[in-house]
């Protein structure tokens, strides 16, 4: 079984790969990016929910820290959700330049966000939740997006 940090870091990589596939598809013909966009958007939302509904709650319960790193990560998730939604609109409207402007902004935000999670929050979570790591990973793995 993987640790919380390993599991979520691997999922970041999977989301990054779907992001690259979406950009590649959009660069060829913006209309054809709909399927790749949906795969990326769904995967990103599932990742956010795994963190928000499972790992962040477990971390906050264990540490009592509710206004610390998890609050900041939730805020950044909302920023990313907005950008992802706007990218979907740009695809629908066949506005390639707008799509790539938004995707560039999202890529920078994702890179910074993922680095903070992987280097700080996931490490902290693993330290505080190591005894429950298997249960937490199982819960995240079995999640369906609401």
N, C-alpha and C positions, 0 to 999 in steps of 0.2 A: 504494500500500500504506500502511496506517495504521501509526503507531508503536505500540509496546507500550502506552504510556500511553493513547493514543487508543482502541485496541482494547479494553482492559480497562475503561476509563471508559464506553465505549459499552455494554459488556456489563453494567456496574452499572446503567445506565439501563434496559436491557431487563429485568433482574431486578426493579428497582423497579416497573416498569409491571405485571409479572406479579403482584407482591405486592399492588398496589392493586386489580387485577382480582379477586384471591382474596378480599381483604377485602370488596370490593363484593358479590361472590357470597355470601359468608358472612353479610353483613348482611341479605340478603333471605331466605335460607332455608339454614340451616347444612348440611343434607344435600346441597344443590346445589353446595357449594363443593369437592367432591371433585376434579372435573376441573381447576378453577382451582388448587387446592392442588397437585395432581400436576405441573402445568406449572411452577409456581413452585419447588417442591421439586427437580424435575429440573434446572431451569435454574440454580438456586443451586448444586447439587452439581457440575454441569458447570463452573461458574465457579470454585468452590473447587479443583477438580481441575486446571483449566488453570493456575491459579496454583501450586498445590503441586507438581504433577508436571512442569511445564515452567518457568514463569517464575522461581519461587523457586529451583529447582535450578540454573538457568542463572546467576542472580544470585549464589547462594552459591558456585558454582564459580569465577566470575569474581572475586569480591571476597574470598572466604575468610570472610565473615561468616555464620556458621551460627546463632549465638545472639542475633542482633540483631533487626531488624524482622521478618524472615520467621518467626522462632520465635514472636513475639508474634502475628502474623497467623494462623499455624496454630492457636494456642491459641484465638483468637477464632473461627476457623472451627468448631472443635469445639463451642464454646458455641452458635453459631448452628445447627449441625446438631442439637444436642439440642433447642433450642427448636422448630425446624422439625418434628422428629419428634413432639414433644409436641403441636404444633398439629394434626398429622395424627390423632393419637389423639383429640383434642378434637372434631374433625370426625366421626370414626367414632362417638364416644359421644354426638354431638349436644349437646355442652356449649358453647353459644355464648359464655357469659360467660368460661369458661376460655380458649376460642380467642382471644377479643379481648384478654384479659389477657396471654396469651403473645405475640400479634402486636404489641401495644404495646411490650413488652420487646424483641422482635426488631427492631422498627423503629428504636428508639433505638440498639441495638447496631449495627445495619447502618449507620445514618447516621454514627455515630462511626468505625466501622471503615472505611467507604468513604472518608471524608474523610482519614483517615490514609494509606490506600493512594494515593489520587489526589493528595494534596498532597505526600507525602513518598516513599513507597516506589516508586511508579511513576516519579517523577521521577528518583530514584536509579538505578532499573533502566535507564531510558532512557539516562542518562549513561554507565553502565558497559557496556550491551549494545547501544548504537546500531549498531555494525557488524554485529550479528547480528539486528537487529530484524525484518527480513523473514522470516528463517528461524524465529524464535521465534513470531511471529504465525501463520505457516503451521502450525506444530506445534500451537499452541493451537486454531486454527480447525478442524483436522482431528481433534481429539480426540473419542473416544467415552468416555462415563462407564463406569467399571468398577464 
